[in-house]
């Protein structure tokens, strides 16, 4: 086998980087406080789990369970967007 040389030129792009210390950063988070946990337990206690017993297939039962669980999880522990700025340390 011989050596194959390709005539492709390397292309480079220079993007100037700005000091982002004044730019707010977004962070997605959930809050797990006592009130949220209590709300989650209350929501789960009010669920009728009869649909799980109606299903005969194990996968269908799991899908029903995970749908209900995640729905109330997202309700009690909603994703919040938090904005913050870095402070310059000198």
C-alpha positions in Angstrom: 0.0 0.0 0.0 1.2 3.4 -0.8 1.0 6.6 1.0 -2.0 8.7 0.0 -1.7 12.5 0.3 -4.9 14.5 0.3 -4.9 18.1 -0.8 -7.3 19.3 1.9 -6.3 22.5 3.7 -6.9 22.8 7.4 -9.5 25.4 8.1 -9.4 27.3 11.3 -11.9 29.8 12.7 -10.9 32.2 15.4 -13.7 33.4 17.7 -12.9 36.1 20.2 -13.8 35.1 23.8 -15.4 37.8 25.9 -15.0 38.1 29.6 -18.3 36.5 30.7 -18.2 37.6 34.3 -21.1 40.0 33.9 -23.2 37.6 31.9 -25.8 35.7 34.0 -25.5 31.9 33.9 -28.6 29.8 33.8 -28.8 26.7 36.0 -31.7 24.2 36.0 -32.4 22.7 39.3 -35.0 21.1 41.5 -35.7 22.1 45.1 -36.0 19.2 47.6 -37.4 21.0 50.6 -39.5 19.6 53.3 -42.7 21.2 51.9 -42.0 19.7 48.4 -41.4 16.3 49.8 -44.6 16.4 51.9 -46.5 17.5 48.8 -45.0 14.6 46.8 -46.1 12.1 49.4 -49.6 13.6 49.6 -50.0 13.5 45.8 -48.9 9.8 45.7 -51.2 8.9 48.5 -54.2 10.3 46.6 -53.5 8.1 43.5 -55.7 5.2 42.7 -53.4 2.4 41.7 -56.2 0.2 40.3 -55.0 0.6 36.7 -51.8 -1.2 37.7 -53.9 -4.2 38.9 -56.0 -4.2 35.7 -53.0 -4.6 33.4 -51.8 -8.1 33.0 -48.5 -7.5 31.3 -45.6 -6.6 33.6 -44.2 -4.0 31.2 -47.6 -2.3 31.0 -47.8 -2.2 34.8 -44.4 -0.6 34.9 -45.4 2.0 32.3 -48.5 3.0 34.3 -46.4 3.2 37.5 -43.6 5.2 36.0 -46.0 7.6 34.2 -47.9 8.3 37.5 -44.7 8.6 39.6 -42.9 10.9 37.2 -46.0 13.1 36.7 -46.3 13.8 40.4 -42.5 14.0 40.8 -42.4 16.7 38.2 -45.3 18.4 39.8 -43.9 18.5 43.3 -40.2 19.0 42.3 -40.6 21.3 39.3 -37.5 22.3 37.4 -36.6 25.9 38.1 -34.2 28.1 36.2 -31.8 30.0 38.4 -29.8 32.9 37.1 -26.6 34.0 38.8 -23.5 36.0 37.9 -19.9 35.3 38.7 -18.3 37.9 40.9 -14.8 38.9 39.9 -12.3 37.9 42.5 -9.2 40.1 42.7 
